[in-house]
């Protein structure tokens, strides 16, 4: 590819990425970085776990993302009595045809919102694993492919634990990023009161990007260059988490792969054709924090995972700028 087509492709990618972010920001005020992180996760082919207290916009963020893209969307309210077949679908007997017919479940959508995912039983939670990792669903021995783009956005309240089933590490590892919204700044909350005062701005949202354009963005992001020195940096960071004395469980190889994919999207969204160490550093906490576990003695010292990750980043040598191009 010559310089001009590459620059045109970069501009096309950045324009559409920024359009999705700007559209969501019409509804979710003061959360620019968090919105970009969720959109990056979509383009990287990953899934996002949104954790925070009720009322800060977790569900609205997912719905606004789906409304910004011309694609199918389904919301699943996770409850203790939800069954795996309620997600995947079920085969029912068709009397007219004289055979079983498969009725697709809500997982057969481009963007799936799993609201309060930790309220469903582990058996139902496990029904998501195949869909999230392999982009397919197997029912009655028949495997059906999920059409791209496909993303699961799961929400949960980290405060309330009564009647919940904590996600096991194997499932947490399937989420590329964990996003925490937090409360908005005072000025942004005042802006929210004006924007949502007489009607819901969400109802005014229109798609700004087509589903096939998202698929093309995924393809372009996957072609962003990652230098061998930077790949070594990614592995060094992962190995540092596995040997850190404060950590009982370090980052998995899947985490390293996800960190590379997310870094590629961040670079493309900023108009670059190559990943830099700053891309990696910006995504370490949201990509690794939900995958690693503190040792009990570290918890007793009130150590935090983000503090440990910051220490690891400071200790691992960073490749020079000239090395990563």
C-alpha positions, -999 to +999 in steps of 0.1 A: +000+000+000+014+034-009+013+063+015-018+080+001-042+049+003-028+042+038-035+078+049-070+076+034-078+044+052-065+059+085-088+089+080-118+067+072-112+047+103-107+077+126-137+095+112-161+066+119-146+058+153-150+094+164-185+095+150-196+066+172-180+081+203-196+115+196-230+100+191-228+081+224-216+113+242-249+130+233-264+106+259-236+099+283-220+131+295-184+134+309-173+099+302-152+104+271-124+079+280-148+052+291-168+055+259-137+053+238-127+022+257-160+004+250-158+013+213-122+002+212-133-031+227-160-036+200-135-029+172-109-052+188-134-080+186-137-082+224-164-080+251-167-055+279-177-059+316-192-027+329-191-025+367-205+002+389-233+013+412-268+016+399-278+047+381-245+058+365-255+048+329-242+013+324-272+000+306-277+033+287-241+032+275-246-003+259-279+008+244-264+040+230-236+020+214-260-003+197-282+026+186-251+043+170-245+013+147-270-001+122-271-036+136-292-059+157-293-055+195-308-076+223-310-069+260-311-099+284-321-092+320-302-119+340-322-134+368-318-166+390-344-185+370-329-177+336-320-209+317-292-215+291-318-221+264-332-187+271-299-173+257-290-198+230-324-207+217-343-240+216-356-265+191-394-267+190-417-292+172-434-277+141-466-296+135-471-283+100-436-292+089-435-324+109-400-316+123-381-297+149-374-261+141-347-240+159-358-208+173-329-185+179-322-169+212-311-134+220-274-143+216-280-142+178-276-105+177-247-082+169-246-065+203-259-083+233-264-065+266-263-089+296-278-068+324-268-078+360-250-109+347-240-120+382-277-126+391-279-156+369-268-191+379-233-204+370-249-228+345-266-199+326-234-178+328-215-207+313-238-206+283-221-174+272-186-189+271-188-206+237-205-176+222-180-151+236-148-170+227-157-189+195-185-167+181-208-197+178-236-215+196-241-252+198-276-265+205-287-302+201-253-310+186-256-284+158-232-255+158-245-222+144-222-192+137-229-158+151-227-130+125-201-103+129-198-079+145-206-096+178-201-081+212-213-089+247-216-060+271-223-073+306-231-051+336-230-059+373-232-040+406-200-046+426-217-034+458-248-056+462-239-093+467-272-107+480-287-132+455-257-130+431-233-155+417-198-141+413-183-146+378-156-173+379-121-165+367-126-185+335-155-162+325-139-130+336-110-139+313-133-138+283-140-101+288-114-080+270-119-050+292-135-040+325-150-005+325-159+016+356-180+046+348-181+064+382-201+095+391-199+124+366-183+157+375-206+185+388-205+204+355-213+173+335-241+163+358-256+198+353-252+194+316-270+160+319-300+177+337-303+202+308-299+175+281-324+150+296-347+175+313-377+174+290-371+142+271-347+113+266-318+122+242-314+085+237-346+084+217-331+109+192-300+087+185-296+075+149-270+051+135-239+068+123-220+037+111-232+005+093-226-029+106-204-039+076-184-007+082-176-020+117-165-053+102-141-033+079-128-013+109-120-046+127-101-057+096-081-025+094-073-025+131-059-060+129-034-048+102-019-021+125+018-029+129+032-042+162+070-042+163+088-073+176+103-052+204+068-041+215+055-077+214+084-085+237+072-057+260+037-072+261+051-106+271+074-090+297+045-072+313+025-105+314+054-124+329+059-097+355+023-102+368+029-139+370+060-136+392+049-106+413+050-115+450+017-097+457-003-116+430-018-150+434-029-151+397-012-133+369-023-124+334-031-152+311-018-156+275-053-146+264-048-113+283-016-107+264-034-113+231-063-090+241-039-063+252-022-064+217-056-063+199-069-034+220-036-015+215-039-018+178-074-003+178-063+026+200-034+033+176-058+033+146-083+055+163-055+080+169-046+079+132-014+058+135-005+026+116+017+013+144+014+007+182+035+026+207+042+018+244+018+045+253-011+026+237-002-004+258+002+015+290-032+032+286-049-002+283-031-022+309-055-015+338-088-020+320-074-051+302-057-069+331-073-057+364-102-082+363-079-111+354-053-109+382-059-118+419-041-103+450-026-126+476-044-126+510-014-109+527-015-081+500-052-076+507-045-074+544-020-045+536-048-028+517-029-031+485-048-025+453-045-042+419-041-009+401-011+000+425+005-034+417+000-028+379+015+007+382+045-008+400+049-034+373+047-008+345+074+012+362+097-018+366+095-033+330+118-016+305+100+003+277+112+000+241+124+032+225+102+051+200+124+042+171+121+005+179+083+003+175+079+017+140 
